[in-house]
Amino acid sequence: MTDRFPTTTPSFSPGCPDYVQRVRDSFARQAFMTALGARVADVAPGAVDLELPFRADLTQQNGFLHAGVTAALADSAAGYAAYSLMPPDSDVLSIEFKHNLLSPAVGSLFRAHGRVLRAGRQIVVVQASVVAALDDDTEKTVALMQATMMQVRRDG
């Protein structure tokens, strides 16, 4: 897992021993992420990486990956990074985010890196970056997200 932020992110303990499988299982239930073709690439406590291959049917009028797709990818990476720290009887919900588009989203593969910055009892602050893999084997950050996630307890 590669860290995509200029500052060092803190280390965290997972919310439960099977946090990796919990993240993967929950992600698999997201019909929207399945429709986009996104997949979980890596999971660590407080960190999740997602990948999405370029698809022409996900572009806007100029052929760039649509901003809504980059936002959805960043939101899910951020949410699952937070979820990896939550106890087994909980779910995660996004309650706020700011999505900055830095460059046209052009590339063969897009990676979203979600990293927890601060984890409270119910509120988790997360950053996510969306990076495009370019044809010349370089990468370019195309979007950044600052997000707030909330832990929601499940009944029963």
N, C-alpha and C positions, 0 to 999 in steps of 0.2 A: 504494500500500500504506500503510495507516494503522497506526501503532504504538499498541498498546493497553496499554502498561505505563507505570507512573509514573516509572521510571528510564530513562535512556538506554541502549540496547543497543549493544554494540560493533559495529564493522564487520568484515566477514570477506571473504576471497577465496574464490571457488568452488573446489570440488575438481577440476573439469575444465571445459574450455570449453563443453561441451554440457550443463551441469548442469540447465538448465531442462527440456530434453527428457527427460533421464534421470529427473527427478522426475515429470514428467507420464506417461512410459511406465510407470514402476514403479507409480504410483498407479492407472493404468488396469488393471493386473493384479490389483488388490485386489478380489476378488469381494464382500467385505463392504461396502466403501465404495460400490461400484456398487449393491448391494442397498439401501443406505440412501438413495441418490440424491445423494451428496456429489460435489462437483467441485472441482478446483484453480482458485482464482481468481487467485492471484498467486504468483510465485516470485522470490526475490532471494537472494543468498548469505547463508545463515544465517537466512532468513525465508521462511515459507510461510503463505499464507492459503487456507483452504478455505471452501466455502459449502454449506449444506444448507437447502433450502426446508422449511418446516413441512409435516409429513404426519401426519394423525390416526392412522395405523397405527403410528407410532413413539412414541406417548404412553403414559404410565402411567395409573393408574386415575383421576387427577384432571384429566386432559387436558393435563398438562405434558409437554414432550419428555422422554423417559425419561433418567434419569441415565446409563444405560449408553450411550446414543447420544451424550450430551455428552462422556463419557469417551473413547469411540472416536474422535470427531471431534478432540478435543484431542490424543489420543495420535498420531493420524496427522499432524496439523499439526506437532507437536513432532518426530516422527520424520523427516518430510520436510525440515524446517528443518535438522536435523542432516545428513541425507543429502546436501543441496545442497553441503556442504563436504567430502564424502568422495571419495576417488579412484575412478576408473572400475571398478576390480577389486574393489569392495566392495559390501556390503549393510548395512542398518541393522536393529538389533533394539532394542526397548525392554527395559531391564533393571530399571527401577523407575519408579514414578510415584505421586504423591499428588494426588488430585483433590478440590478443594474446591467444594462446591455453594453458591453465594452467594445465589441467588434462584430461585424457580420459573422454569423455562425455558418462557416464553410469548413468542411472536413469530411473525412471518410468514417470517423468514429467520434462520438462525443462521450466524455466521461464526466460524471458529476461526483464531486468529492464533498461529502458532508462531514463537518467537524464540530463537536460540541465545544463551546467556549466556557459556559458556566451551567452547571446543573443544580437547580434548587429542588425542593421537595415536590413541587407541582409544575414549575415553570423552568424551561430549558432554553438557553440562548445558543443558537447554532449559526455557523457560517457555511455556505456552500459555494463552490466554484464549478463552472462548466467549462471544460477544456476540449478543444477540437484537435484531433490528430490530423495533421496535414500530410499531403502526398510526399513531401520531402523529408519525412520522418522527424519533423519537429512538431511541437504543440503550441497552441495559442489559447489563452484564456479568453473566452467570449462573453462570459456572464458571471456575475457575483450576486450572492443573496445573503442577506442578514435576516434571520428568522427567529421567531419565538414559538416554541412548542409547549403544549400543555399535557400533563399526564391526566388521564381520565380513568378512574377506577371502574372496573366492570362489576356489575351486581351478580351475586351468586357465586 
